[in-house]
Amino acid sequence: MSATELPSPGETTTWGADPLVVAARVEVPGDAERVLDRLRVEHPATAFLTVLTVPTLDDLGPVLDALAPVMAERLFTSSGYGSAPDASTLSLAALEQHGVGQDFVFQAPTVPDAVSLGLRVLAPGAPREWDGTALLVVGDGEVLRQGLETVSAGNPPATS
């Protein structure tokens, strides 16, 4: 797979079918509303285990609010570059400031770790311990590149 397979901002693309893996490019919070509209049309009634990172804490609330109707679990991670908040900071903010219940908030240190974990728990034959039935990777171009590399590598083991 190549970087040309990354969606445009506010768009989605499918990276796999078993389990279903959808990438959603969210560069600014407003993109999340467009992504929600696409997901409702393309994947109706699908509950997503969502790998999520945002560039700033101010972006977290609007993105969580916009995508809430399709998110089962939220798997927060660090983008691994710049001054973006880390997984722990995002998880804590989701719990304390944005009213997400603790049963639906998880964290992994990096995007590859989060995607690998999602692929493992949603793999055919894996015990169904999560409410999500498909994996949604949300982020900017760099986050999606990291996610695509992980999906393309065939689900290497997660470190967490």
DRENZA-723874 format. One record per residue (C-alpha): x, y, z; residue in three letters. Coordinates in steps of 0.1 Angstrom, whole numbers, plus 5000, padded with zeros to 4 digits. Each point is the difference from the previous one (the first is absolute). Layout:
BEGIN
X/Y/Z/ala
...
***
This chain:
BEGIN
5000/5000/5000/met
5012/5035/4994/ser
4995/5035/5014/ala
4977/5007/4970/thr
4974/4978/5018/glu
4996/5024/5028/leu
4967/5018/5000/pro
4996/5038/4996/ser
4991/5020/5030/pro
4964/4993/5011/gly
5000/4968/4979/glu
5003/4962/5008/thr
5015/4970/4983/thr
4999/4963/5008/thr
5033/4982/5007/trp
4987/4965/5008/gly
4969/4978/5002/ala
5008/4973/5026/asp
4999/5019/5023/pro
4986/5031/4984/leu
5026/5028/5003/val
4989/5035/4990/val
5024/5030/4999/ala
4985/5035/5006/ala
5020/5031/4993/arg
4993/5026/5026/val
5023/5030/4996/glu
4977/5025/5018/val
4970/4993/5023/pro
4975/5009/4972/gly
5013/4971/4979/asp
4985/4976/5026/ala
4965/5010/4992/glu
5005/4992/4963/arg
5016/4967/5010/val
4970/4991/5022/leu
4977/5006/4970/asp
5021/4977/4978/arg
5002/4973/5026/leu
4962/5000/5005/arg
4995/4995/4963/val
5029/4976/4993/glu
4999/4980/5033/his
4965/5003/5015/pro
4995/4986/5035/ala
5038/4992/5003/thr
5015/5006/5035/ala
5036/5009/4997/phe
5029/4994/5023/leu
5017/5034/4992/thr
5037/5008/5000/val
5001/5037/5006/leu
5025/5028/5005/thr
4996/5037/4995/val
5026/5028/4996/pro
4988/5020/5030/thr
4977/4994/5030/leu
4977/5027/4987/asp
4993/4977/4970/asp
4990/4971/5021/leu
4965/5010/5011/gly
4987/5009/4966/pro
5014/4968/4984/val
4986/4978/5028/leu
4966/5017/4998/asp
4999/4997/4962/ala
5009/4964/4998/leu
4982/4988/5032/ala
4971/4984/4981/pro
5024/4974/4984/val
5026/4995/5027/met
4998/4971/5024/ala
5034/5000/5017/glu
5025/5029/4997/arg
5036/4989/4997/leu
5021/5031/5006/phe
5036/5002/4988/thr
5028/5024/4994/ser
5007/5011/4964/ser
5037/4997/5008/gly
5010/5034/4986/tyr
4998/5036/5009/gly
4983/5013/5031/ser
4968/4979/4997/ala
4986/4987/5033/pro
5010/4965/5010/asp
4976/4971/5006/ala
4998/5005/5037/ser
4992/5037/4997/thr
4973/4993/4974/leu
4985/4971/5020/ser
4998/5021/5032/leu
4984/5029/4981/ala
4974/4977/4985/ala
4991/4987/5034/leu
5001/5032/5020/glu
4990/5027/4976/gln
4980/4983/4973/his
4979/4975/5019/gly
5011/4968/4983/val
4996/4970/5023/gly
5030/4982/5013/gln
4989/4967/4984/asp
5004/5016/4966/phe
5034/5017/5004/val
5033/4982/4993/phe
5034/5010/4990/gln
5031/4988/4981/ala
5033/5018/4998/pro
5002/5004/4962/thr
4978/4998/4969/val
5016/4967/4989/pro
4994/4985/5035/asp
4963/5012/5000/ala
4993/4987/4965/val
5017/4967/5008/ser
4979/4996/5031/leu
4968/5008/4981/gly
5008/4975/4973/leu
5007/4973/5026/arg
4969/5005/5020/val
4978/5001/4969/leu
5016/4971/4982/ala
4978/4972/4989/pro
4998/4975/5028/gly
5012/5024/5027/ala
4978/5001/5031/pro
4974/5028/4998/arg
5010/5020/5030/glu
4995/5034/4984/trp
4968/5016/4987/asp
5016/5013/4968/gly
4996/4977/4970/thr
5024/5019/4976/ala
5031/5022/5003/leu
4999/5037/4992/leu
5033/5018/4999/val
4995/5038/5003/val
5027/5026/4995/gly
5020/5022/4977/asp
5021/4988/4971/gly
5030/4990/5022/glu
4978/4980/5024/val
4983/4982/4971/leu
5034/4992/4984/arg
5011/4984/5032/gln
4967/4980/5002/gly
5002/4990/4963/leu
5035/4987/5005/glu
4989/4979/5029/thr
4969/4986/4982/val
5023/4992/4970/ser
5025/4982/5021/ala
4975/4974/5009/gly
4992/5008/5037/asn
5033/4999/5018/pro
4997/4994/5037/pro
4992/5030/5021/ala
5025/5009/5027/thr
4973/5009/5026/ser
***
